[in-house]
Amino acid sequence: MTPDGAGVEGTRVPRTWVAGARRTALRGVRAVGARLPALVAVLVLALAPGCTPDTSTLTPEWTKRFETEGIVRRADNVVVRHTRLAGPYDKGYKDRLASVLVTRGTVLIHQGDRVLLEITPRTRRRVEVRRDGSRVRIRAIGERVTEVFSFEPREDRDGWLDDVRAVADLSREAAKRSA
């Protein structure tokens, strides 16, 4: 195309089309440039030392309860993948920073004061525990909703699996006795 807008074989393209194409190309550059400072700020805050939230804090009641039960395993501030299966098409997951605590009678996955999953002998949901590669996978099956929590323990994956499975078996045995 020539600078005056003349195209192939003497056809002419309106100047507004040429200007519109330039504006569209520049709009993409401006949009990325406008978002760049915000992206940099988010990355700096996420990677700054001391800014990572601590999920290991327990309430005084929980601390007392778990000390009497006897803490078997504890993993603080690990990435826990939470999948909620409520229907045939709802299969998304969220990776959350959480802590996992295992006692002789309880498995607790929590974010500070917020409980994501608690398994005790009184748990009504059916609980399945298995190893999925390097992850420990806990599946809590309810009447309408199934939740899956998985995490990578930092050490002794088989020990974690055995201890979580022991608590799940306690809840299964209690459910059989009450039925």
Short mmCIF file of the C-alpha atoms (twelve columns), coordinates in Angstrom:
data_MODEL
# 
_entry.id   MODEL 
# 
loop_
_atom_site.group_PDB 
_atom_site.id 
_atom_site.type_symbol 
_atom_site.label_atom_id 
_atom_site.label_alt_id 
_atom_site.label_comp_id 
_atom_site.label_asym_id 
_atom_site.label_seq_id 
_atom_site.Cartn_x 
_atom_site.Cartn_y 
_atom_site.Cartn_z 
_atom_site.pdbx_PDB_model_num 
ATOM 1   C CA . MET A 1   0.000   0.000   0.000  1 
ATOM 2   C CA . THR A 2   1.325   3.428   -0.843 1 
ATOM 3   C CA . PRO A 3   1.417   6.332   1.632  1 
ATOM 4   C CA . ASP A 4   -1.544  7.989   -0.061 1 
ATOM 5   C CA . GLY A 5   -3.702  4.929   0.552  1 
ATOM 6   C CA . ALA A 6   -3.561  3.506   -2.976 1 
ATOM 7   C CA . GLY A 7   -3.650  -0.283  -2.990 1 
ATOM 8   C CA . VAL A 8   -2.971  -2.942  -5.590 1 
ATOM 9   C CA . GLU A 9   -4.076  -2.236  -9.162 1 
ATOM 10  C CA . GLY A 10  -5.245  1.277   -8.444 1 
ATOM 11  C CA . THR A 11  -7.789  0.417   -5.717 1 
ATOM 12  C CA . ARG A 12  -7.866  2.792   -2.804 1 
ATOM 13  C CA . VAL A 13  -8.248  1.978   0.876  1 
ATOM 14  C CA . PRO A 14  -9.823  4.759   2.939  1 
ATOM 15  C CA . ARG A 15  -7.365  6.559   5.189  1 
ATOM 16  C CA . THR A 16  -9.598  5.921   8.192  1 
ATOM 17  C CA . TRP A 17  -8.923  2.164   7.856  1 
ATOM 18  C CA . VAL A 18  -5.175  2.755   7.956  1 
ATOM 19  C CA . ALA A 19  -5.462  5.074   10.964 1 
ATOM 20  C CA . GLY A 20  -7.835  2.640   12.695 1 
ATOM 21  C CA . ALA A 21  -5.359  -0.205  12.293 1 
ATOM 22  C CA . ARG A 22  -2.603  1.909   13.848 1 
ATOM 23  C CA . ARG A 23  -4.856  2.866   16.763 1 
ATOM 24  C CA . THR A 24  -5.769  -0.772  17.373 1 
ATOM 25  C CA . ALA A 25  -2.111  -1.816  17.366 1 
ATOM 26  C CA . LEU A 26  -1.185  0.971   19.786 1 
ATOM 27  C CA . ARG A 27  -4.131  0.217   22.074 1 
ATOM 28  C CA . GLY A 28  -2.651  -3.212  22.934 1 
ATOM 29  C CA . VAL A 29  0.719   -1.639  23.781 1 
ATOM 30  C CA . ARG A 30  -0.902  1.025   25.964 1 
ATOM 31  C CA . ALA A 31  -3.059  -1.554  27.786 1 
ATOM 32  C CA . VAL A 32  -0.063  -3.693  28.760 1 
ATOM 33  C CA . GLY A 33  1.926   -0.607  29.707 1 
ATOM 34  C CA . ALA A 34  -0.880  0.651   31.951 1 
ATOM 35  C CA . ARG A 35  -1.087  -2.676  33.821 1 
ATOM 36  C CA . LEU A 36  2.636   -3.208  34.162 1 
ATOM 37  C CA . PRO A 37  3.140   -1.097  37.340 1 
ATOM 38  C CA . ALA A 38  0.263   -2.913  39.035 1 
ATOM 39  C CA . LEU A 39  1.729   -6.309  38.108 1 
ATOM 40  C CA . VAL A 40  5.140   -5.303  39.410 1 
ATOM 41  C CA . ALA A 41  3.612   -4.079  42.678 1 
ATOM 42  C CA . VAL A 42  1.729   -7.351  43.189 1 
ATOM 43  C CA . LEU A 43  4.858   -9.402  42.513 1 
ATOM 44  C CA . VAL A 44  6.970   -7.309  44.886 1 
ATOM 45  C CA . LEU A 45  4.413   -7.673  47.684 1 
ATOM 46  C CA . ALA A 46  4.028   -11.404 47.101 1 
ATOM 47  C CA . LEU A 47  7.752   -12.065 47.092 1 
ATOM 48  C CA . ALA A 48  8.750   -9.643  49.845 1 
ATOM 49  C CA . PRO A 49  10.120  -11.368 52.949 1 
ATOM 50  C CA . GLY A 50  7.853   -11.360 55.960 1 
ATOM 51  C CA . CYS A 51  4.701   -10.780 53.921 1 
ATOM 52  C CA . THR A 52  3.679   -14.423 53.720 1 
ATOM 53  C CA . PRO A 53  0.736   -15.104 56.040 1 
ATOM 54  C CA . ASP A 54  1.323   -17.589 58.844 1 
ATOM 55  C CA . THR A 55  -1.385  -20.257 58.896 1 
ATOM 56  C CA . SER A 56  0.054   -22.229 61.802 1 
ATOM 57  C CA . THR A 57  -1.500  -20.190 64.627 1 
ATOM 58  C CA . LEU A 58  -4.093  -22.030 66.680 1 
ATOM 59  C CA . THR A 59  -6.631  -20.730 69.152 1 
ATOM 60  C CA . PRO A 60  -5.841  -21.420 72.824 1 
ATOM 61  C CA . GLU A 61  -8.717  -23.945 72.974 1 
ATOM 62  C CA . TRP A 62  -7.369  -25.870 69.981 1 
ATOM 63  C CA . THR A 63  -3.836  -25.793 71.350 1 
ATOM 64  C CA . LYS A 64  -5.008  -27.287 74.652 1 
ATOM 65  C CA . ARG A 65  -7.180  -29.896 72.910 1 
ATOM 66  C CA . PHE A 66  -4.464  -31.048 70.518 1 
ATOM 67  C CA . GLU A 67  -1.812  -31.219 73.229 1 
ATOM 68  C CA . THR A 68  -4.057  -33.538 75.263 1 
ATOM 69  C CA . GLU A 69  -4.733  -35.707 72.174 1 
ATOM 70  C CA . GLY A 70  -1.018  -35.835 71.346 1 
ATOM 71  C CA . ILE A 71  0.246   -34.217 68.144 1 
ATOM 72  C CA . VAL A 72  1.615   -36.895 65.813 1 
ATOM 73  C CA . ARG A 73  2.440   -34.793 62.734 1 
ATOM 74  C CA . ARG A 74  2.352   -31.127 61.848 1 
ATOM 75  C CA . ALA A 75  3.050   -29.312 58.571 1 
ATOM 76  C CA . ASP A 76  2.837   -25.528 58.756 1 
ATOM 77  C CA . ASN A 77  2.333   -23.230 55.766 1 
ATOM 78  C CA . VAL A 78  2.121   -25.843 53.015 1 
ATOM 79  C CA . VAL A 79  0.259   -25.489 49.732 1 
ATOM 80  C CA . VAL A 80  -2.978  -27.461 49.967 1 
ATOM 81  C CA . ARG A 81  -4.984  -28.100 46.810 1 
ATOM 82  C CA . HIS A 82  -8.714  -27.885 47.575 1 
ATOM 83  C CA . THR A 83  -11.163 -29.314 45.039 1 
ATOM 84  C CA . ARG A 84  -14.909 -29.084 45.586 1 
ATOM 85  C CA . LEU A 85  -17.027 -31.460 43.518 1 
ATOM 86  C CA . ALA A 86  -20.661 -30.388 43.779 1 
ATOM 87  C CA . GLY A 87  -21.900 -31.462 40.370 1 
ATOM 88  C CA . PRO A 88  -20.805 -33.071 37.146 1 
ATOM 89  C CA . TYR A 89  -19.251 -29.879 35.772 1 
ATOM 90  C CA . ASP A 90  -17.812 -28.258 38.907 1 
ATOM 91  C CA . LYS A 91  -14.244 -29.566 38.925 1 
ATOM 92  C CA . GLY A 92  -12.139 -26.489 39.643 1 
ATOM 93  C CA . TYR A 93  -9.530  -26.340 42.356 1 
ATOM 94  C CA . LYS A 94  -7.780  -23.740 44.469 1 
ATOM 95  C CA . ASP A 95  -4.275  -23.921 45.834 1 
ATOM 96  C CA . ARG A 96  -4.297  -22.486 49.341 1 
ATOM 97  C CA . LEU A 97  -1.602  -21.865 51.899 1 
ATOM 98  C CA . ALA A 98  -2.677  -23.848 54.965 1 
ATOM 99  C CA . SER A 99  -1.416  -25.950 57.848 1 
ATOM 100 C CA . VAL A 100 -2.059  -29.645 58.456 1 
ATOM 101 C CA . LEU A 101 -2.182  -31.102 61.950 1 
ATOM 102 C CA . VAL A 102 -2.578  -34.796 62.799 1 
ATOM 103 C CA . THR A 103 -3.188  -36.144 66.302 1 
ATOM 104 C CA . ARG A 104 -4.217  -39.632 67.411 1 
ATOM 105 C CA . GLY A 105 -7.882  -38.737 66.873 1 
ATOM 106 C CA . THR A 106 -8.014  -35.662 64.606 1 
ATOM 107 C CA . VAL A 107 -6.859  -34.438 61.226 1 
ATOM 108 C CA . LEU A 108 -7.165  -30.673 60.885 1 
ATOM 109 C CA . ILE A 109 -6.442  -28.640 57.767 1 
ATOM 110 C CA . HIS A 110 -6.729  -24.972 58.680 1 
ATOM 111 C CA . GLN A 111 -5.754  -21.419 57.859 1 
ATOM 112 C CA . GLY A 112 -5.253  -19.963 61.307 1 
ATOM 113 C CA . ASP A 113 -8.758  -19.721 62.820 1 
ATOM 114 C CA . ARG A 114 -10.474 -20.933 59.629 1 
ATOM 115 C CA . VAL A 115 -11.099 -24.685 59.423 1 
ATOM 116 C CA . LEU A 116 -10.963 -26.146 55.913 1 
ATOM 117 C CA . LEU A 117 -11.334 -29.806 56.967 1 
ATOM 118 C CA . GLU A 118 -11.611 -31.543 60.312 1 
ATOM 119 C CA . ILE A 119 -11.748 -35.322 60.588 1 
ATOM 120 C CA . THR A 120 -12.577 -36.840 63.972 1 
ATOM 121 C CA . PRO A 121 -14.257 -40.092 65.056 1 
ATOM 122 C CA . ARG A 122 -17.534 -38.124 64.951 1 
ATOM 123 C CA . THR A 123 -17.162 -37.223 61.255 1 
ATOM 124 C CA . ARG A 124 -20.249 -38.272 59.305 1 
ATOM 125 C CA . ARG A 125 -18.731 -38.040 55.844 1 
ATOM 126 C CA . ARG A 126 -16.983 -41.019 54.334 1 
ATOM 127 C CA . VAL A 127 -13.254 -40.291 54.183 1 
ATOM 128 C CA . GLU A 128 -10.808 -41.886 51.762 1 
ATOM 129 C CA . VAL A 129 -7.049  -41.390 52.032 1 
ATOM 130 C CA . ARG A 130 -4.565  -42.376 49.370 1 
ATOM 131 C CA . ARG A 131 -1.251  -41.424 47.891 1 
ATOM 132 C CA . ASP A 132 -1.319  -39.585 44.577 1 
ATOM 133 C CA . GLY A 133 2.266   -39.424 43.335 1 
ATOM 134 C CA . SER A 134 4.118   -37.405 45.940 1 
ATOM 135 C CA . ARG A 135 0.901   -35.996 47.418 1 
ATOM 136 C CA . VAL A 136 -1.321  -37.208 50.251 1 
ATOM 137 C CA . ARG A 137 -4.909  -37.032 49.017 1 
ATOM 138 C CA . ILE A 138 -7.859  -36.843 51.437 1 
ATOM 139 C CA . ARG A 139 -11.333 -37.206 49.957 1 
ATOM 140 C CA . ALA A 140 -14.320 -36.320 52.152 1 
ATOM 141 C CA . ILE A 141 -17.529 -37.593 50.561 1 
ATOM 142 C CA . GLY A 142 -20.747 -35.985 51.759 1 
ATOM 143 C CA . GLU A 143 -24.357 -36.353 50.673 1 
ATOM 144 C CA . ARG A 144 -24.233 -33.538 48.123 1 
ATOM 145 C CA . VAL A 145 -20.654 -32.305 48.030 1 
ATOM 146 C CA . THR A 146 -17.344 -34.116 47.821 1 
ATOM 147 C CA . GLU A 147 -14.221 -32.235 48.841 1 
ATOM 148 C CA . VAL A 148 -10.693 -33.306 48.025 1 
ATOM 149 C CA . PHE A 149 -7.656  -31.933 49.845 1 
ATOM 150 C CA . SER A 150 -4.147  -32.856 48.789 1 
ATOM 151 C CA . PHE A 151 -0.726  -31.671 49.884 1 
ATOM 152 C CA . GLU A 152 2.923   -32.616 49.604 1 
ATOM 153 C CA . PRO A 153 4.461   -33.399 52.976 1 
ATOM 154 C CA . ARG A 154 8.021   -32.193 53.354 1 
ATOM 155 C CA . GLU A 155 9.210   -35.536 54.742 1 
ATOM 156 C CA . ASP A 156 8.062   -39.138 55.337 1 
ATOM 157 C CA . ARG A 157 5.145   -39.306 52.899 1 
ATOM 158 C CA . ASP A 158 4.295   -42.881 53.832 1 
ATOM 159 C CA . GLY A 159 4.232   -42.001 57.538 1 
ATOM 160 C CA . TRP A 160 1.854   -39.127 56.841 1 
ATOM 161 C CA . LEU A 161 -0.351  -41.426 54.799 1 
ATOM 162 C CA . ASP A 162 -0.493  -44.033 57.579 1 
ATOM 163 C CA . ASP A 163 -1.275  -41.477 60.309 1 
ATOM 164 C CA . VAL A 164 -4.034  -39.724 58.336 1 
ATOM 165 C CA . ARG A 165 -5.487  -43.072 57.301 1 
ATOM 166 C CA . ALA A 166 -5.570  -44.207 60.966 1 
ATOM 167 C CA . VAL A 167 -7.771  -41.229 61.898 1 
ATOM 168 C CA . ALA A 168 -10.006 -41.825 58.848 1 
ATOM 169 C CA . ASP A 169 -10.394 -45.463 59.905 1 
ATOM 170 C CA . LEU A 170 -11.476 -44.319 63.395 1 
ATOM 171 C CA . SER A 171 -14.271 -42.247 61.858 1 
ATOM 172 C CA . ARG A 172 -15.302 -45.165 59.610 1 
ATOM 173 C CA . GLU A 173 -15.468 -47.560 62.596 1 
ATOM 174 C CA . ALA A 174 -17.518 -45.061 64.621 1 
ATOM 175 C CA . ALA A 175 -19.951 -44.665 61.709 1 
ATOM 176 C CA . LYS A 176 -20.390 -48.463 61.503 1 
ATOM 177 C CA . ARG A 177 -21.111 -48.726 65.245 1 
ATOM 178 C CA . SER A 178 -23.733 -45.977 65.157 1 
ATOM 179 C CA . ALA A 179 -25.508 -47.436 62.103 1 
# 
